[in-house]
């Protein structure tokens, strides 16, 4: 499976279904994630700059981040 490079301009990606956290706020302070076709990874973009660029991570990298966040590994960054 081919891993796209990081910092991909949004127009270079296929059409994606972006998802924003319910914890985002009306000011747009959030990130959005989208699954790449064929399991090629997860794209992440700043919701305030939907034109990109998008960072591309593997599913395993996103899983490690989400599970670490769930466990509180990054709580010190927002306190």
C-alpha positions as CSV (number, residue, x, y, z in Angstrom):
1,X,0.0,0.0,0.0
2,X,1.4,3.4,-1.0
3,X,1.7,6.0,1.7
4,X,1.0,9.6,0.4
5,X,3.5,12.2,1.5
6,X,2.8,14.7,4.3
7,X,1.8,18.2,3.7
8,X,-0.5,17.3,0.8
9,X,-2.5,20.2,-0.7
10,X,-6.2,19.4,-0.5
11,X,-6.7,19.7,-4.2
12,X,-4.3,16.8,-4.8
13,X,-6.3,14.5,-2.6
14,X,-9.4,12.6,-3.9
15,X,-12.8,13.9,-2.6
16,X,-12.9,13.0,1.1
17,X,-15.6,12.9,3.8
18,X,-14.1,15.1,6.5
19,X,-15.2,14.7,10.2
20,X,-14.8,17.3,12.9
21,X,-14.9,16.6,16.6
22,X,-18.1,17.4,18.4
23,X,-15.9,19.2,20.9
24,X,-14.9,21.8,18.3
25,X,-16.2,25.3,18.8
26,X,-18.1,27.7,16.5
27,X,-14.8,29.7,16.0
28,X,-13.4,26.8,14.0
29,X,-10.8,25.8,16.5
30,X,-10.7,22.2,15.5
31,X,-9.0,19.6,13.3
32,X,-10.8,17.5,10.8
33,X,-10.0,13.9,9.9
34,X,-10.8,11.9,6.8
35,X,-10.2,8.3,5.8
36,X,-8.2,7.9,2.6
37,X,-9.5,5.5,0.0
38,X,-8.3,1.9,0.1
39,X,-7.0,2.2,3.7
40,X,-4.1,4.4,2.6
41,X,-4.2,6.3,5.9
42,X,-6.0,9.2,7.6
43,X,-5.8,12.8,6.5
44,X,-5.8,15.6,9.1
45,X,-6.4,19.2,8.4
46,X,-7.0,22.5,10.2
47,X,-10.7,23.3,10.1
48,X,-9.9,27.0,9.7
49,X,-7.9,26.2,6.6
50,X,-9.8,23.6,4.7
51,X,-7.9,24.2,1.6
52,X,-4.9,22.5,3.2
53,X,-2.4,21.3,3.5
54,X,-3.4,18.0,5.0
55,X,-1.1,15.8,7.1
56,X,-1.3,12.1,6.3
57,X,-1.0,9.4,9.1
58,X,-1.3,5.7,9.1
59,X,-4.3,4.1,10.8
60,X,-1.9,2.7,13.5
61,X,-0.5,6.2,14.1
62,X,-3.9,7.7,14.6
63,X,-4.9,4.8,16.8
64,X,-1.9,5.4,19.0
65,X,-2.7,9.1,19.3
66,X,-6.4,8.6,20.0
67,X,-5.7,5.9,22.6
68,X,-3.0,8.0,24.2
69,X,-5.4,11.0,24.4
70,X,-8.1,8.7,25.9
71,X,-5.6,7.6,28.5
72,X,-4.7,11.2,29.4
73,X,-1.1,11.2,28.0
74,X,-1.5,14.7,26.6
75,X,-3.6,16.3,29.3
76,X,-0.6,18.4,30.5
77,X,-0.7,20.2,27.1
78,X,-4.2,21.8,27.8
79,X,-4.0,22.4,31.6
